[in-house]
Amino acid sequence: MVAAYKALLGRHAVTVCLIAAAGWAAWLCAGGLAEPFIARKLNNVYADLRAAQVEPNAQIDKVLETLGDLDRSGQECSAEQYSQLANLVKNLRFVDQAAIQLPNGKICSSYGQELSSILPGNDKRKFSVGKRTYWVDSGHTVSADTDFIVVSEQSTYVWANKKILLDNLKFPEDLQLDLIGPGGAVPIASTGPTPLTMRKPFHLEELVISADKVLIAFAGNRNELISVVSLPLSYLTSLKFKLFIGLACVFAALLLLARCIQRHYTSTAVRLRNALKANALGVHYQPIVNLTTGYLVGAESLSRWNDNGTQVPADVFIAVAEKSDLIRKLTRSVIRQVAEDYSTYLWACQDFYITVNLCAQDIQDPSFPDYVASVLATYNMPASAMAFEITERTLLDHKPAALQLRRLRACGHRIAVDDFGTGYSNISLLDSVPFDILKIDRSFIADDKIAAKDALWRHIAQLARSLRLKVVAEGVESQEQLPHLVSEGVLLAQGWLFSKALPIQALARRYFQCPENVPPHDPKISINDFY
Protein backbone atom coordinates (compact mmCIF):
# COMPACT_ATOMS: atom_id res chain seq x y z
CA MET A 1 0.00 0.00 0.00
CA VAL A 2 2.80 2.40 0.95
CA ALA A 3 4.61 1.62 -2.28
CA ALA A 4 1.43 2.30 -4.25
CA TYR A 5 0.99 5.68 -2.57
CA LYS A 6 4.62 6.54 -3.26
CA ALA A 7 4.21 5.63 -6.90
CA LEU A 8 1.02 7.70 -7.11
CA LEU A 9 2.70 10.68 -5.44
CA GLY A 10 5.68 10.26 -7.72
CA ARG A 11 3.48 10.41 -10.82
CA HIS A 12 1.67 13.48 -9.48
CA ALA A 13 4.99 15.12 -8.63
CA VAL A 14 6.17 14.61 -12.19
CA THR A 15 2.91 16.06 -13.51
CA VAL A 16 3.17 19.09 -11.23
CA CYS A 17 6.78 19.64 -12.26
CA LEU A 18 5.84 19.43 -15.93
CA ILE A 19 3.00 21.92 -15.45
CA ALA A 20 5.30 24.29 -13.54
CA ALA A 21 7.98 23.99 -16.20
CA ALA A 22 5.43 24.63 -18.94
CA GLY A 23 4.12 27.69 -17.07
CA TRP A 24 7.60 29.08 -16.56
CA ALA A 25 8.47 28.46 -20.22
CA ALA A 26 5.22 30.16 -21.27
CA TRP A 27 6.04 33.22 -19.14
CA LEU A 28 9.58 33.44 -20.55
CA CYS A 29 8.29 33.07 -24.09
CA ALA A 30 5.61 35.69 -23.43
CA GLY A 31 8.29 38.16 -22.35
CA GLY A 32 10.47 37.21 -25.28
CA LEU A 33 7.59 37.88 -27.68
CA ALA A 34 6.04 40.93 -26.00
CA GLU A 35 9.16 43.10 -25.76
CA PRO A 36 10.16 42.73 -29.45
CA PHE A 37 6.54 43.40 -30.39
CA ILE A 38 6.54 46.63 -28.35
CA ALA A 39 9.90 47.61 -29.84
CA ARG A 40 8.58 47.13 -33.39
CA LYS A 41 5.49 49.16 -32.55
CA LEU A 42 7.55 52.07 -31.18
CA ASN A 43 9.98 51.94 -34.10
CA ASN A 44 7.13 52.01 -36.61
CA VAL A 45 5.58 55.00 -34.85
CA TYR A 46 8.90 56.84 -34.94
CA ALA A 47 9.25 56.10 -38.67
CA ASP A 48 5.88 57.79 -39.21
CA LEU A 49 7.04 60.63 -36.96
CA ARG A 50 10.15 61.19 -39.07
CA ALA A 51 8.01 61.42 -42.18
CA ALA A 52 5.67 63.93 -40.53
CA GLN A 53 8.61 66.12 -39.46
CA VAL A 54 9.89 66.70 -42.98
CA GLU A 55 7.63 69.65 -43.83
CA PRO A 56 8.00 71.55 -40.50
CA ASN A 57 11.77 71.18 -40.61
CA ALA A 58 11.87 72.35 -44.21
CA GLN A 59 9.84 75.49 -43.39
CA ILE A 60 12.03 76.37 -40.39
CA ASP A 61 15.22 75.84 -42.42
CA LYS A 62 13.93 77.97 -45.30
CA VAL A 63 12.90 80.86 -43.05
CA LEU A 64 16.22 80.86 -41.18
CA GLU A 65 18.10 80.84 -44.46
CA THR A 66 16.05 83.78 -45.81
CA LEU A 67 16.36 85.74 -42.57
CA GLY A 68 20.12 85.48 -42.82
CA ASP A 69 19.99 87.32 -46.16
CA LEU A 70 17.95 90.31 -44.86
CA ASP A 71 19.65 93.67 -44.26
CA ARG A 72 20.33 94.19 -40.54
CA SER A 73 22.74 97.13 -40.74
CA GLY A 74 20.34 99.81 -39.37
CA GLN A 75 19.87 100.93 -35.80
CA GLU A 76 16.06 100.79 -35.83
CA CYS A 77 13.47 98.32 -37.10
CA SER A 78 12.08 99.68 -40.37
CA ALA A 79 8.68 99.31 -41.98
CA GLU A 80 10.35 97.52 -44.87
CA GLN A 81 11.86 94.96 -42.52
CA TYR A 82 8.50 94.43 -40.81
CA SER A 83 6.88 93.92 -44.20
CA GLN A 84 9.56 91.47 -45.36
CA LEU A 85 9.26 89.46 -42.16
CA ALA A 86 5.45 89.35 -42.31
CA ASN A 87 5.44 88.28 -45.96
CA LEU A 88 7.98 85.57 -45.18
CA VAL A 89 5.78 83.75 -42.65
CA LYS A 90 2.21 84.65 -43.63
CA ASN A 91 1.56 81.46 -45.65
CA LEU A 92 3.54 79.08 -43.48
CA ARG A 93 1.62 76.65 -41.28
CA PHE A 94 4.38 75.70 -38.91
CA VAL A 95 6.19 79.04 -38.46
CA ASP A 96 4.24 81.39 -36.21
CA GLN A 97 6.69 84.28 -36.06
CA ALA A 98 10.11 85.31 -37.38
CA ALA A 99 12.53 87.97 -36.18
CA ILE A 100 15.98 89.40 -36.75
CA GLN A 101 18.31 91.05 -34.24
CA LEU A 102 20.03 94.31 -35.16
CA PRO A 103 23.64 95.05 -34.18
CA ASN A 104 22.45 97.19 -31.28
CA GLY A 105 20.41 94.30 -29.83
CA LYS A 106 16.94 95.36 -30.95
CA ILE A 107 14.73 92.49 -32.14
CA CYS A 108 12.43 93.15 -35.13
CA SER A 109 9.41 90.80 -35.32
CA SER A 110 7.12 89.75 -38.15
CA TYR A 111 4.30 90.99 -35.89
CA GLY A 112 5.40 94.57 -36.79
CA GLN A 113 6.96 95.45 -33.45
CA GLU A 114 10.10 95.18 -31.41
CA LEU A 115 10.43 92.37 -28.91
CA SER A 116 11.81 92.90 -25.45
CA SER A 117 12.80 89.24 -25.10
CA ILE A 118 12.74 86.00 -27.01
CA LEU A 119 10.15 84.38 -24.68
CA PRO A 120 8.09 86.28 -22.10
CA GLY A 121 8.81 85.68 -18.43
CA ASN A 122 11.80 84.18 -16.74
CA ASP A 123 10.63 80.56 -16.72
CA LYS A 124 12.50 79.44 -19.83
CA ARG A 125 15.52 77.41 -20.79
CA LYS A 126 18.06 77.75 -23.56
CA PHE A 127 20.44 75.23 -25.03
CA SER A 128 22.65 75.15 -28.09
CA VAL A 129 23.47 72.41 -30.56
CA GLY A 130 25.93 73.26 -33.28
CA LYS A 131 25.11 76.65 -34.82
CA ARG A 132 21.56 76.69 -33.49
CA THR A 133 20.13 77.76 -30.16
CA TYR A 134 16.75 76.68 -28.78
CA TRP A 135 14.51 78.45 -26.26
CA VAL A 136 11.70 76.55 -24.58
CA ASP A 137 9.40 77.11 -21.62
CA SER A 138 10.55 75.13 -18.61
CA GLY A 139 7.33 75.17 -16.60
CA HIS A 140 4.71 72.44 -16.27
CA THR A 141 2.65 73.80 -19.19
CA VAL A 142 4.85 72.19 -21.82
CA SER A 143 1.80 70.93 -23.74
CA ALA A 144 -0.19 74.21 -23.65
CA ASP A 145 -1.41 75.77 -26.91
CA THR A 146 0.46 79.00 -26.27
CA ASP A 147 3.85 77.40 -25.82
CA PHE A 148 6.48 77.97 -28.46
CA ILE A 149 9.81 76.59 -29.48
CA VAL A 150 12.22 79.28 -30.64
CA VAL A 151 15.03 78.32 -32.99
CA SER A 152 17.87 80.79 -33.40
CA GLU A 153 20.79 80.92 -35.81
CA GLN A 154 23.18 83.91 -36.14
CA SER A 155 20.80 86.55 -34.73
CA THR A 156 17.76 85.24 -36.60
CA TYR A 157 14.78 83.67 -34.84
CA VAL A 158 11.85 81.43 -35.74
CA TRP A 159 8.87 80.65 -33.46
CA ALA A 160 7.08 77.29 -33.88
CA ASN A 161 3.86 76.57 -31.98
CA LYS A 162 4.14 73.28 -30.09
CA LYS A 163 0.44 72.48 -30.43
CA ILE A 164 0.50 72.79 -34.21
CA LEU A 165 3.68 70.74 -34.45
CA LEU A 166 2.30 67.95 -32.28
CA ASP A 167 -1.09 67.93 -34.01
CA ASN A 168 0.66 67.51 -37.35
CA LEU A 169 2.28 64.32 -36.09
CA LYS A 170 -1.15 62.66 -35.61
CA PHE A 171 0.33 60.67 -32.77
CA PRO A 172 -1.59 57.56 -31.59
CA GLU A 173 -3.58 58.25 -28.44
CA ASP A 174 -2.21 55.24 -26.56
CA LEU A 175 1.38 56.41 -27.01
CA GLN A 176 3.24 59.46 -25.74
CA LEU A 177 5.82 61.54 -27.58
CA ASP A 178 8.33 63.69 -25.74
CA LEU A 179 10.81 66.02 -27.39
CA ILE A 180 13.74 66.72 -25.11
CA GLY A 181 17.05 68.48 -25.42
CA PRO A 182 20.44 66.82 -25.68
CA GLY A 183 21.20 64.55 -22.76
CA GLY A 184 17.55 64.39 -21.74
CA ALA A 185 17.76 67.33 -19.33
CA VAL A 186 15.44 69.84 -21.03
CA PRO A 187 11.81 68.89 -21.78
CA ILE A 188 10.60 70.72 -24.89
CA ALA A 189 7.20 69.31 -25.83
CA SER A 190 4.98 66.38 -24.94
CA THR A 191 1.74 64.83 -26.10
CA GLY A 192 1.06 63.48 -22.62
CA PRO A 193 -0.23 65.12 -19.46
CA THR A 194 3.13 64.68 -17.71
CA PRO A 195 6.31 65.48 -19.64
CA LEU A 196 8.99 62.81 -19.51
CA THR A 197 12.22 63.58 -17.69
CA MET A 198 15.19 61.32 -18.31
CA ARG A 199 16.89 61.11 -14.92
CA LYS A 200 19.38 58.39 -15.84
CA PRO A 201 21.73 57.94 -18.79
CA PHE A 202 20.12 55.99 -21.60
CA HIS A 203 21.05 54.40 -24.91
CA LEU A 204 19.43 55.54 -28.11
CA GLU A 205 17.22 53.16 -30.10
CA GLU A 206 17.08 50.54 -27.34
CA LEU A 207 13.97 49.42 -25.51
CA VAL A 208 14.00 50.78 -21.95
CA ILE A 209 11.61 49.58 -19.24
CA SER A 210 11.26 52.12 -16.45
CA ALA A 211 9.11 52.15 -13.34
CA ASP A 212 6.00 53.26 -15.22
CA LYS A 213 6.84 53.35 -18.95
CA VAL A 214 8.25 51.36 -21.83
CA LEU A 215 10.16 53.66 -24.18
CA ILE A 216 12.69 54.08 -26.95
CA ALA A 217 14.70 57.29 -27.46
CA PHE A 218 15.65 58.33 -30.99
CA ALA A 219 18.14 60.96 -32.14
CA GLY A 220 16.78 63.66 -34.42
CA ASN A 221 17.69 64.15 -38.06
CA ARG A 222 20.56 66.45 -37.08
CA ASN A 223 21.19 64.81 -33.69
CA GLU A 224 19.71 67.95 -32.14
CA LEU A 225 16.51 67.03 -30.33
CA ILE A 226 15.74 63.63 -28.89
CA SER A 227 12.36 62.05 -29.60
CA VAL A 228 11.14 59.62 -26.96
CA VAL A 229 8.22 57.35 -27.90
CA SER A 230 6.70 55.61 -24.91
CA LEU A 231 3.85 53.42 -23.71
CA PRO A 232 2.55 52.88 -20.19
CA LEU A 233 4.20 49.91 -18.51
CA SER A 234 0.73 48.47 -18.03
CA TYR A 235 0.52 47.99 -21.80
CA LEU A 236 3.55 45.67 -21.77
CA THR A 237 2.31 43.87 -18.66
CA SER A 238 -1.12 43.32 -20.21
CA LEU A 239 0.40 42.07 -23.46
CA LYS A 240 2.72 39.68 -21.62
CA PHE A 241 -0.19 38.34 -19.60
CA LYS A 242 -2.32 37.79 -22.73
CA LEU A 243 0.56 36.04 -24.47
CA PHE A 244 1.22 34.01 -21.34
CA ILE A 245 -2.39 32.82 -21.24
CA GLY A 246 -2.29 31.93 -24.94
CA LEU A 247 1.07 30.18 -24.72
CA ALA A 248 0.09 28.41 -21.53
CA CYS A 249 -2.99 27.06 -23.30
CA VAL A 250 -0.85 25.96 -26.26
CA PHE A 251 1.74 24.32 -24.01
CA ALA A 252 -0.99 22.67 -21.98
CA ALA A 253 -2.59 21.38 -25.17
CA LEU A 254 0.77 20.07 -26.38
CA LEU A 255 1.41 18.38 -23.04
CA LEU A 256 -2.05 16.86 -23.14
CA LEU A 257 -1.54 15.73 -26.72
CA ALA A 258 1.86 14.25 -25.85
CA ARG A 259 0.31 12.49 -22.87
CA CYS A 260 -2.52 11.14 -25.01
CA ILE A 261 -0.10 9.97 -27.69
CA GLN A 262 2.11 8.39 -25.05
CA ARG A 263 -0.87 6.66 -23.50
CA HIS A 264 -2.11 5.58 -26.90
CA TYR A 265 1.15 4.00 -27.93
CA THR A 266 1.82 2.59 -24.51
CA SER A 267 -1.58 1.04 -24.11
CA THR A 268 -1.75 -0.17 -27.70
CA ALA A 269 1.74 -1.61 -27.41
CA VAL A 270 0.81 -3.44 -24.21
CA ARG A 271 -2.31 -4.91 -25.79
CA LEU A 272 -0.36 -5.85 -28.91
CA ARG A 273 2.35 -7.55 -26.86
CA ASN A 274 -0.32 -9.52 -24.99
CA ALA A 275 -2.02 -10.45 -28.26
CA LEU A 276 1.26 -11.72 -29.69
CA LYS A 277 1.90 -13.80 -26.57
CA ALA A 278 -1.59 -15.31 -26.87
CA ASN A 279 -1.25 -15.88 -30.65
CA ALA A 280 -4.39 -13.77 -31.02
CA LEU A 281 -3.43 -12.10 -34.30
CA GLY A 282 -4.76 -13.61 -37.50
CA VAL A 283 -3.63 -13.64 -41.12
CA HIS A 284 -5.63 -12.97 -44.27
CA TYR A 285 -4.43 -13.62 -47.79
CA GLN A 286 -4.87 -11.55 -50.95
CA PRO A 287 -4.72 -13.83 -54.01
CA ILE A 288 -2.19 -13.38 -56.81
CA VAL A 289 -3.73 -14.33 -60.17
CA ASN A 290 -2.21 -15.59 -63.41
CA LEU A 291 -3.83 -13.39 -66.06
CA THR A 292 -3.35 -16.00 -68.80
CA THR A 293 -5.25 -18.74 -66.95
CA GLY A 294 -7.30 -16.96 -64.34
CA TYR A 295 -6.05 -19.32 -61.63
CA LEU A 296 -4.40 -18.46 -58.36
CA VAL A 297 -0.63 -18.85 -58.22
CA GLY A 298 0.01 -17.32 -54.83
CA ALA A 299 -1.14 -14.91 -52.15
CA GLU A 300 0.23 -12.11 -50.01
CA SER A 301 -0.15 -12.62 -46.27
CA LEU A 302 -1.59 -9.66 -44.37
CA SER A 303 -1.72 -9.51 -40.59
CA ARG A 304 -5.08 -8.84 -38.91
CA TRP A 305 -5.81 -7.91 -35.29
CA ASN A 306 -9.25 -8.00 -33.72
CA ASP A 307 -8.78 -6.27 -30.36
CA ASN A 308 -11.78 -7.15 -28.18
CA GLY A 309 -14.20 -6.81 -31.07
CA THR A 310 -12.49 -3.81 -32.67
CA GLN A 311 -10.61 -4.34 -35.91
CA VAL A 312 -7.36 -2.38 -35.54
CA PRO A 313 -6.06 -1.05 -38.90
CA ALA A 314 -2.85 -2.77 -39.94
CA ASP A 315 -0.96 0.49 -40.49
CA VAL A 316 -1.78 1.48 -36.91
CA PHE A 317 -0.61 -1.62 -35.07
CA ILE A 318 2.37 -2.13 -37.39
CA ALA A 319 3.53 1.41 -36.58
CA VAL A 320 3.10 0.63 -32.88
CA ALA A 321 5.03 -2.60 -33.31
CA GLU A 322 7.91 -0.76 -34.98
CA LYS A 323 8.08 1.88 -32.24
CA SER A 324 7.78 -0.60 -29.37
CA ASP A 325 10.27 -3.15 -30.74
CA LEU A 326 7.56 -5.74 -31.38
CA ILE A 327 7.89 -5.86 -35.16
CA ARG A 328 10.15 -8.95 -35.21
CA LYS A 329 7.74 -10.82 -32.97
CA LEU A 330 4.92 -9.80 -35.28
CA THR A 331 6.79 -11.09 -38.35
CA ARG A 332 7.56 -14.40 -36.65
CA SER A 333 3.92 -14.71 -35.60
CA VAL A 334 2.85 -14.27 -39.24
CA ILE A 335 5.40 -16.83 -40.46
CA ARG A 336 4.22 -19.40 -37.93
CA GLN A 337 0.55 -18.78 -38.83
CA VAL A 338 1.27 -18.99 -42.58
CA ALA A 339 3.13 -22.28 -42.14
CA GLU A 340 0.29 -23.71 -40.06
CA ASP A 341 -2.37 -22.56 -42.55
CA TYR A 342 -0.41 -23.95 -45.49
CA SER A 343 0.09 -27.35 -43.88
CA THR A 344 -3.62 -27.51 -43.01
CA TYR A 345 -5.33 -26.14 -46.13
CA LEU A 346 -2.87 -25.69 -49.01
CA TRP A 347 -0.48 -28.64 -48.77
CA ALA A 348 -1.90 -30.10 -51.99
CA CYS A 349 -1.54 -26.87 -54.00
CA GLN A 350 1.20 -27.27 -56.56
CA ASP A 351 3.54 -24.33 -57.28
CA PHE A 352 1.52 -22.12 -54.94
CA TYR A 353 3.48 -19.64 -52.83
CA ILE A 354 2.66 -17.21 -50.04
CA THR A 355 4.61 -13.99 -49.52
CA VAL A 356 5.48 -12.59 -46.10
CA ASN A 357 6.48 -8.95 -45.65
CA LEU A 358 9.78 -8.34 -43.88
CA CYS A 359 11.03 -5.22 -42.11
CA ALA A 360 14.57 -3.93 -41.68
CA GLN A 361 14.86 -5.53 -38.23
CA ASP A 362 14.09 -8.97 -39.71
CA ILE A 363 16.76 -8.58 -42.37
CA GLN A 364 19.30 -7.42 -39.79
CA ASP A 365 18.55 -10.36 -37.47
CA PRO A 366 21.18 -13.09 -38.08
CA SER A 367 18.96 -15.71 -36.42
CA PHE A 368 16.03 -15.07 -38.76
CA PRO A 369 16.85 -17.67 -41.48
CA ASP A 370 17.32 -20.36 -38.84
CA TYR A 371 13.98 -19.49 -37.25
CA VAL A 372 12.21 -19.74 -40.61
CA ALA A 373 13.82 -23.10 -41.32
CA SER A 374 12.75 -24.51 -37.96
CA VAL A 375 9.13 -23.35 -38.40
CA LEU A 376 8.89 -24.79 -41.94
CA ALA A 377 10.32 -28.07 -40.73
CA THR A 378 7.77 -28.20 -37.91
CA TYR A 379 4.83 -27.77 -40.31
CA ASN A 380 6.37 -29.63 -43.25
CA MET A 381 6.08 -26.60 -45.55
CA PRO A 382 8.53 -26.43 -48.47
CA ALA A 383 10.73 -23.34 -48.61
CA SER A 384 9.63 -22.70 -52.20
CA ALA A 385 6.09 -22.13 -50.93
CA MET A 386 7.13 -19.15 -48.78
CA ALA A 387 8.50 -16.01 -50.43
CA PHE A 388 9.60 -12.85 -48.68
CA GLU A 389 8.69 -9.29 -49.67
CA ILE A 390 10.89 -6.34 -48.88
CA THR A 391 10.65 -2.68 -49.82
CA GLU A 392 13.42 -0.39 -51.01
CA ARG A 393 13.08 1.66 -47.83
CA THR A 394 14.13 -1.30 -45.68
CA LEU A 395 17.38 -1.76 -47.62
CA LEU A 396 19.28 1.47 -47.13
CA ASP A 397 22.39 -0.61 -46.39
CA HIS A 398 22.56 -3.04 -49.32
CA LYS A 399 25.56 -5.22 -48.46
CA PRO A 400 24.39 -6.75 -45.15
CA ALA A 401 20.87 -7.12 -46.56
CA ALA A 402 22.17 -8.89 -49.65
CA LEU A 403 24.02 -11.43 -47.50
CA GLN A 404 20.90 -12.17 -45.45
CA LEU A 405 18.69 -12.49 -48.53
CA ARG A 406 21.19 -14.81 -50.20
CA ARG A 407 20.97 -17.06 -47.13
CA LEU A 408 17.19 -17.18 -47.54
CA ARG A 409 17.45 -17.90 -51.28
CA ALA A 410 19.95 -20.64 -50.58
CA CYS A 411 17.29 -22.25 -48.39
CA GLY A 412 14.86 -22.23 -51.36
CA HIS A 413 12.86 -19.05 -50.71
CA ARG A 414 12.02 -16.54 -53.41
CA ILE A 415 12.62 -12.82 -52.74
CA ALA A 416 10.25 -10.12 -54.00
CA VAL A 417 10.86 -6.38 -54.05
CA ASP A 418 7.63 -4.58 -53.14
CA ASP A 419 6.49 -1.12 -54.30
CA PHE A 420 9.39 -0.87 -56.72
CA GLY A 421 10.08 2.67 -57.92
CA THR A 422 8.75 4.43 -54.83
CA GLY A 423 11.91 4.22 -52.73
CA TYR A 424 15.51 5.36 -52.88
CA SER A 425 17.59 2.70 -54.59
CA ASN A 426 15.76 1.42 -57.66
CA ILE A 427 18.14 0.03 -60.33
CA SER A 428 21.18 -0.13 -58.05
CA LEU A 429 19.08 -2.22 -55.66
CA LEU A 430 18.27 -4.77 -58.37
CA ASP A 431 21.94 -5.01 -59.23
CA SER A 432 23.17 -5.65 -55.68
CA VAL A 433 20.38 -7.69 -54.06
CA PRO A 434 19.18 -11.09 -55.34
CA PHE A 435 15.52 -10.86 -56.35
CA ASP A 436 13.12 -13.25 -58.08
CA ILE A 437 9.92 -11.18 -58.18
CA LEU A 438 9.30 -7.49 -58.80
CA LYS A 439 5.98 -5.97 -57.68
CA ILE A 440 4.81 -2.78 -59.42
CA ASP A 441 3.21 -0.31 -57.04
CA ARG A 442 -0.48 0.47 -57.57
CA SER A 443 0.27 4.18 -58.02
CA PHE A 444 1.98 3.48 -61.37
CA ILE A 445 -0.90 1.55 -62.94
CA ALA A 446 -3.85 3.72 -61.93
CA ASP A 447 -6.53 4.15 -64.59
CA ASP A 448 -5.29 7.64 -65.50
CA LYS A 449 -1.69 6.45 -66.02
CA ILE A 450 -1.74 2.89 -67.30
CA ALA A 451 -2.55 3.66 -70.95
CA ALA A 452 0.28 6.15 -71.50
CA LYS A 453 2.85 4.87 -74.00
CA ASP A 454 5.75 6.21 -71.96
CA ALA A 455 4.30 5.28 -68.56
CA LEU A 456 6.91 4.47 -65.95
CA TRP A 457 5.42 1.06 -65.20
CA ARG A 458 6.16 -0.05 -68.79
CA HIS A 459 9.86 0.71 -68.32
CA ILE A 460 9.81 -1.14 -64.99
CA ALA A 461 8.23 -4.18 -66.66
CA GLN A 462 10.79 -4.14 -69.47
CA LEU A 463 13.62 -3.85 -66.95
CA ALA A 464 12.25 -6.79 -64.96
CA ARG A 465 11.99 -8.95 -68.08
CA SER A 466 15.57 -8.13 -69.03
CA LEU A 467 16.61 -9.35 -65.56
CA ARG A 468 14.35 -12.41 -65.90
CA LEU A 469 12.24 -11.40 -62.90
CA LYS A 470 8.60 -12.34 -62.51
CA VAL A 471 6.42 -9.20 -62.40
CA VAL A 472 3.31 -8.76 -60.22
CA ALA A 473 1.02 -5.76 -60.64
CA GLU A 474 -0.50 -4.58 -57.34
CA GLY A 475 -3.78 -2.76 -56.89
CA VAL A 476 -5.55 -3.91 -60.07
CA GLU A 477 -9.13 -2.70 -59.81
CA SER A 478 -10.63 -2.67 -63.32
CA GLN A 479 -10.82 -4.92 -66.38
CA GLU A 480 -9.52 -2.03 -68.51
CA GLN A 481 -6.10 -2.38 -66.88
CA LEU A 482 -5.61 -6.00 -67.94
CA PRO A 483 -4.85 -5.66 -71.69
CA HIS A 484 -2.22 -3.02 -70.99
CA LEU A 485 -0.54 -5.22 -68.40
CA VAL A 486 -0.58 -8.32 -70.60
CA SER A 487 0.84 -6.38 -73.56
CA GLU A 488 3.98 -5.67 -71.51
CA GLY A 489 4.27 -9.20 -70.16
CA VAL A 490 2.88 -8.42 -66.71
CA LEU A 491 0.91 -11.63 -66.31
CA LEU A 492 0.63 -11.82 -62.52
CA ALA A 493 -1.61 -9.42 -60.61
CA GLN A 494 -3.43 -8.86 -57.35
CA GLY A 495 -6.10 -6.38 -56.36
CA TRP A 496 -9.76 -5.86 -55.61
CA LEU A 497 -10.72 -6.81 -59.16
CA PHE A 498 -9.84 -10.38 -58.26
CA SER A 499 -10.41 -10.54 -54.53
CA LYS A 500 -9.99 -8.74 -51.24
CA ALA A 501 -7.83 -10.34 -48.56
CA LEU A 502 -9.44 -13.64 -47.51
CA PRO A 503 -9.30 -15.94 -44.49
CA ILE A 504 -7.36 -19.12 -45.19
CA GLN A 505 -10.50 -21.25 -45.61
CA ALA A 506 -11.90 -18.90 -48.27
CA LEU A 507 -8.54 -18.79 -50.04
CA ALA A 508 -8.41 -22.59 -50.21
CA ARG A 509 -11.94 -22.72 -51.65
CA ARG A 510 -10.99 -20.15 -54.30
CA TYR A 511 -7.93 -22.14 -55.28
CA PHE A 512 -9.77 -25.40 -55.84
CA GLN A 513 -12.71 -23.79 -57.66
CA CYS A 514 -12.81 -22.55 -61.23
CA PRO A 515 -12.30 -18.76 -61.43
CA GLU A 516 -15.59 -17.00 -60.85
CA ASN A 517 -14.95 -13.57 -62.35
CA VAL A 518 -11.40 -13.71 -63.68
CA PRO A 519 -11.45 -15.44 -67.06
CA PRO A 520 -8.12 -15.84 -68.83
CA HIS A 521 -7.36 -12.57 -70.55
CA ASP A 522 -5.81 -14.35 -73.51
CA PRO A 523 -5.51 -18.14 -73.25
CA LYS A 524 -3.08 -18.14 -76.21
CA ILE A 525 -0.50 -16.27 -74.13
CA SER A 526 1.67 -18.16 -71.68
CA ILE A 527 3.66 -16.61 -68.90
CA ASN A 528 6.65 -18.52 -70.20
CA ASP A 529 6.48 -16.54 -73.46
CA PHE A 530 7.95 -13.54 -71.67
CA TYR A 531 10.73 -15.18 -69.67
Secondary structure as UniProt FT lines:
FT   HELIX           2..52
FT   HELIX           54..67
FT   TURN            68..69
FT   HELIX           79..89
FT   TURN            90..91
FT   STRAND          97..101
FT   TURN            103..104
FT   STRAND          107..109
FT   TURN            110..111
FT   STRAND          114..115
FT   STRAND          124..129
FT   TURN            130..131
FT   STRAND          132..137
FT   TURN            142..143
FT   TURN            145..146
FT   STRAND          148..152
FT   STRAND          156..161
FT   HELIX           162..169
FT   TURN            173..174
FT   STRAND          176..180
FT   HELIX           182..184
FT   STRAND          187..190
FT   TURN            204..205
FT   STRAND          208..209
FT   STRAND          213..219
FT   TURN            221..222
FT   STRAND          226..232
FT   HELIX           233..277
FT   TURN            278..279
FT   STRAND          282..290
FT   TURN            291..293
FT   STRAND          296..307
FT   TURN            308..309
FT   STRAND          310..312
FT   HELIX           314..323
FT   TURN            324..325
FT   HELIX           327..341
FT   HELIX           342..346
FT   TURN            347..348
FT   TURN            350..351
FT   STRAND          353..357
FT   HELIX           360..364
FT   TURN            366..367
FT   HELIX           368..379
FT   HELIX           383..385
FT   STRAND          386..391
FT   HELIX           392..394
FT   HELIX           398..410
FT   TURN            411..412
FT   STRAND          415..420
FT   HELIX           427..432
FT   STRAND          437..440
FT   HELIX           442..444
FT   TURN            447..451
FT   TURN            453..454
FT   HELIX           456..466
FT   TURN            467..468
FT   STRAND          470..473
FT   TURN            479..480
FT   HELIX           481..487
FT   TURN            488..489
FT   STRAND          492..493
FT   TURN            496..498
FT   HELIX           504..512
FT   TURN            523..524
FT   HELIX           527..530
//
